[in-house]
Amino acid sequence: MSLGSVACVDPATSDSDTMSATLRVVTILLLCSLPELATAWGDLGHETIAWIAQSYVSSTTASAIKDILGLTQSDYMANVSTWADTYRYTSGGRWSAPLHFIDANDSPPSSCSVEYSRDCGSTGCSISAIVNYTSILLDDESSDTTRYDAMKFLIHFIGDLHQPLHDEALDVGGNDINVTYDGDHTNLHHIWDTEIVEQLADGASAESFAKNLTASIKAGSNGWDVNSWLDGTTLNDTLSTAITWAKEANGYVCSDVLSAGIDAVEKGDLSGSYYKAHFDVARVQIARAGYRLGAWLNLIFTGKTAG
């Protein structure tokens, strides 16, 4: 049984022996307090994206965000960047789980594509969430509480959208593809969320990792065409903008994540040659997510992408 599937039942009815029941209480409470293991980019990735975005927001935008969140500290965006992952595993937040991804029903590695009408379910998806929460922040009539939640969700979901396997339906976005990474048995989705990012950061904190990536963005390093990252970005058609970003991320499922097929990733340890061949996808997608998040928030609060 995985940690995410533990049933949080009343342990008092499960065992008549007092000591056994006590142990069950402790075990269940500990397991139920833990978040699901597979959350897009993991804490490090989401916090890094938020720190990058903070480097690109204008002073006007930063003030607006701080005011909405009621925060003044230096990590005002990074501080809330993982909230949506915690919230989705609460009884009151389970409704938000589908908003973390869009299930592209394509056929990797031979064909990758995202179609909103085909892939965004009736309960919503990451794209519809970005459209919705952007509209809430643009509406001056939105309540403070609604804007507060919308800001936290938007910071998180723009990050989610850039993780390739959060734009893929195959094997539950890779969650059902068993792999080995640095000697540990896990799944393909998890290593793209966490292990690849942690190996890439090489022990750096999210703030330091973000500073390094921001320097690369400003220098145009790694062959990045930063000037193209905001092509087509407009508040006049938020749906089209989000779909463009999702299609870009989804394309990496065919070109990198599963380029050699499922059988290939289920063999060997992926922390070696697989990491070396594909780490740049994680690096560029985290950089893009942060850069775009900052520009998107600038659009909302100033009407211009530049900070």
C-alpha positions in Angstrom: 0.0 0.0 0.0 1.4 3.4 -1.0 1.4 6.3 1.4 -1.1 8.1 -0.8 -3.7 5.2 -0.5 -3.7 4.8 3.3 -7.3 4.9 4.6 -7.7 7.4 7.4 -10.3 5.4 9.4 -11.0 5.4 13.1 -8.3 3.0 14.4 -10.3 2.3 17.7 -12.5 -0.1 15.8 -9.7 -2.0 14.1 -8.1 -3.8 17.0 -9.2 -4.8 20.5 -5.8 -5.0 21.9 -4.9 -1.6 23.5 -1.2 -1.5 22.6 -1.9 -2.7 19.0 -4.6 -0.1 18.6 -2.2 2.6 19.9 0.4 1.7 17.4 -2.1 1.7 14.7 -3.2 5.2 15.7 0.3 6.5 15.6 1.1 4.8 12.2 -2.1 5.9 10.5 -1.8 9.5 11.8 1.8 9.7 10.6 1.0 8.3 7.1 -2.1 10.4 6.7 -0.2 13.6 7.6 2.3 13.0 4.7 1.6 14.5 1.2 1.3 12.3 -1.9 4.8 11.5 -3.2 4.2 12.6 -6.8 3.6 16.3 -6.9 4.7 18.3 -9.9 8.3 19.5 -9.6 8.3 18.7 -5.9 8.9 21.5 -3.3 12.3 22.4 -4.7 11.0 22.8 -8.3 8.0 24.9 -7.3 9.9 27.1 -4.9 12.6 27.7 -7.5 10.0 28.7 -10.1 8.5 31.2 -7.7 12.0 32.7 -6.8 12.7 33.1 -10.5 9.3 34.8 -11.0 10.1 37.2 -8.1 13.1 38.3 -10.1 10.9 39.3 -13.0 7.9 41.0 -11.4 7.8 44.8 -11.3 7.6 46.7 -8.0 3.9 47.4 -8.7 3.2 43.7 -9.3 5.2 42.6 -6.2 3.2 45.0 -4.0 -0.1 43.7 -5.4 0.9 40.1 -4.8 2.1 40.8 -1.3 -1.1 42.7 -0.5 -3.3 39.8 -1.8 -1.3 37.2 0.1 -0.8 39.3 3.2 2.9 38.6 3.2 5.9 40.9 3.4 8.9 38.5 3.6 11.4 38.1 0.8 10.1 34.7 -0.2 6.5 35.9 -0.5 5.8 33.8 -3.7 8.0 30.9 -2.9 6.4 30.7 0.5 3.0 29.7 -1.0 4.2 27.9 -4.1 3.6 24.4 -2.7 0.3 25.1 -0.9 -1.8 23.7 -3.7 -0.1 20.3 -3.4 -0.8 20.2 0.4 -4.4 21.4 -0.1 -5.3 18.8 -2.6 -4.7 16.0 -0.1 -7.0 17.5 2.5 -10.7 16.5 2.8 -11.8 19.9 1.7 -9.3 20.2 -1.2 -9.7 16.9 -3.0 -11.9 18.6 -5.6 -8.8 20.5 -6.8 -6.7 17.4 -7.7 -7.7 17.4 -11.5 -6.5 21.0 -11.8 -2.8 20.0 -11.4 -2.7 18.3 -14.9 -4.2 17.9 -18.3 -4.5 14.3 -19.5 -3.3 14.4 -23.1 -4.7 11.3 -24.8 -2.0 11.0 -27.4 0.4 8.2 -28.3 4.0 8.8 -27.1 6.6 8.4 -28.2 5.3 8.3 -31.8 2.8 11.2 -31.4 2.4 13.9 -28.8 -0.4 16.5 -28.7 -2.7 18.5 -26.4 -6.3 19.2 -27.4 -8.4 21.1 -24.9 -11.8 19.7 -25.9 -10.4 16.1 -25.8 -8.1 16.3 -22.8 -9.6 18.7 -20.2 -12.2 16.6 -18.3 -15.5 17.8 -16.9 -13.9 18.4 -13.5 -11.4 20.8 -15.0 -7.7 20.7 -15.7 -4.6 22.8 -15.3 -5.5 24.9 -18.4 -9.0 25.7 -17.3 -7.7 26.5 -13.8 -5.1 29.0 -15.1 -7.9 30.7 -17.2 -10.2 30.8 -14.2 -7.8 32.1 -11.6 -6.4 34.7 -14.0 -9.9 36.0 -14.5 -10.5 36.2 -10.8 -7.3 38.3 -10.3 -8.3 40.5 -13.1 -11.8 41.2 -11.7 -11.8 44.1 -9.2 -15.1 42.7 -7.8 -13.5 39.5 -6.6 -13.5 39.1 -2.8 -10.2 39.2 -0.9 -10.6 35.5 0.0 -11.2 34.5 -3.6 -8.2 36.5 -4.8 -6.1 35.0 -2.0 -6.8 31.5 -3.1 -6.6 32.4 -6.8 -3.1 33.8 -6.4 -1.8 30.7 -4.6 -3.4 28.4 -7.2 -2.0 30.4 -10.2 1.5 30.4 -8.8 1.4 26.6 -8.5 -0.5 25.7 -11.6 1.7 27.6 -14.0 4.5 25.6 -12.6 2.6 22.3 -12.9 1.8 23.0 -16.6 5.6 23.1 -17.4 6.3 19.6 -16.1 6.0 17.3 -19.2 4.3 14.4 -17.5 1.6 16.8 -16.1 0.5 17.1 -19.7 0.2 13.4 -20.4 -2.4 10.7 -19.8 -0.2 7.6 -20.6 0.1 5.4 -17.5 -1.3 8.1 -15.3 1.2 10.6 -16.4 4.0 8.1 -15.9 3.0 7.2 -12.3 2.5 3.6 -13.4 5.8 3.3 -15.1 8.2 1.7 -12.6 11.8 2.9 -12.8 15.0 2.9 -10.7 16.8 6.1 -9.8 20.0 6.2 -7.8 19.3 2.7 -6.5 15.7 3.5 -5.4 12.6 2.0 -6.9 10.1 4.7 -7.9 8.1 5.8 -10.9 8.8 7.9 -14.0 6.5 10.7 -12.9 8.2 11.0 -9.5 11.7 11.3 -10.9 10.7 14.1 -13.2 9.0 15.8 -10.2 11.8 15.4 -7.8 15.0 13.3 -8.3 16.1 14.9 -11.6 15.5 18.4 -10.2 17.4 17.6 -7.0 20.3 16.1 -9.0 20.3 19.2 -11.2 20.4 21.6 -8.2 23.3 19.6 -6.7 22.4 20.5 -3.1 21.6 24.2 -3.7 18.6 25.7 -2.0 15.6 26.8 -4.1 16.7 30.5 -3.8 20.3 29.7 -4.9 19.2 27.4 -7.7 16.8 30.1 -8.9 19.6 32.7 -8.9 21.7 30.4 -11.1 18.8 29.9 -13.5 17.9 33.6 -13.6 21.5 34.4 -14.5 21.4 31.9 -17.3 18.1 33.4 -18.5 19.6 36.9 -18.6 22.7 35.7 -20.3 20.9 33.6 -22.8 22.9 30.6 -21.8 22.3 26.9 -22.7 21.1 27.8 -26.2 17.9 29.3 -24.7 16.0 31.7 -27.0 14.5 33.6 -24.2 13.0 36.2 -26.5 10.7 33.5 -27.8 9.4 32.3 -24.5 6.6 34.9 -24.4 5.5 34.6 -28.0 1.7 34.6 -28.1 1.4 35.4 -24.4 -1.7 37.5 -24.0 -4.5 38.1 -21.5 -6.9 38.6 -24.5 -6.8 34.8 -25.0 -5.6 33.1 -21.8 -6.8 29.7 -23.0 -4.6 29.9 -26.1 -1.6 31.0 -24.1 -2.0 28.1 -21.6 -2.5 25.6 -24.4 0.6 26.8 -26.1 2.7 26.2 -22.9 1.1 22.8 -22.4 1.8 21.7 -26.0 5.4 22.7 -25.6 5.8 20.7 -22.4 3.9 17.7 -23.8 6.2 17.6 -26.8 9.1 16.7 -24.5 7.3 13.4 -23.6 8.0 12.3 -27.2 11.3 13.9 -27.7 12.9 13.2 -24.3 10.9 11.7 -21.4 9.8 8.6 -23.3 11.7 9.0 -26.5 13.0 5.4 -26.4 9.7 3.9 -25.2 8.4 2.5 -21.9 10.6 -0.6 -21.9 13.7 1.5 -22.2 13.1 3.5 -19.0 12.1 0.4 -17.0 15.6 -1.0 -17.5 18.8 0.2 -15.7 19.3 3.1 -13.3 18.1 6.4 -14.8 20.3 8.6 -12.7 23.2 7.9 -15.1 22.9 8.1 -18.9 19.2 8.9 -18.9 19.7 12.0 -16.6 22.7 13.2 -18.7 20.6 12.9 -21.9 17.5 14.7 -20.6 18.3 16.9 -17.6 18.2 20.0 -19.8 14.5 19.5 -20.3 13.9 20.0 -16.5 16.3 22.9 -16.4 14.7 24.8 -19.3 11.1 24.1 -18.2 11.7 25.3 -14.7 13.4 28.4 -16.1 10.5 29.0 -18.5 7.9 28.5 -15.8 9.5 31.1 -13.6 10.1 33.6 -16.4 6.5 33.2 -17.7 4.9 33.3 -14.2 6.6 36.6 -13.6 5.5 38.0 -16.9 2.0 36.7 -16.5 1.6 38.4 -13.1 3.0 41.6 -14.6 0.4 41.4 -17.3 -2.4 41.0 -14.7 -1.3 44.0 -12.6 0.4 46.3 -15.0 -0.7 45.3 -18.5 2.9 44.7 -19.6 5.0 41.5 -19.5 8.2 43.3 -18.5 9.1 44.1 -15.0 
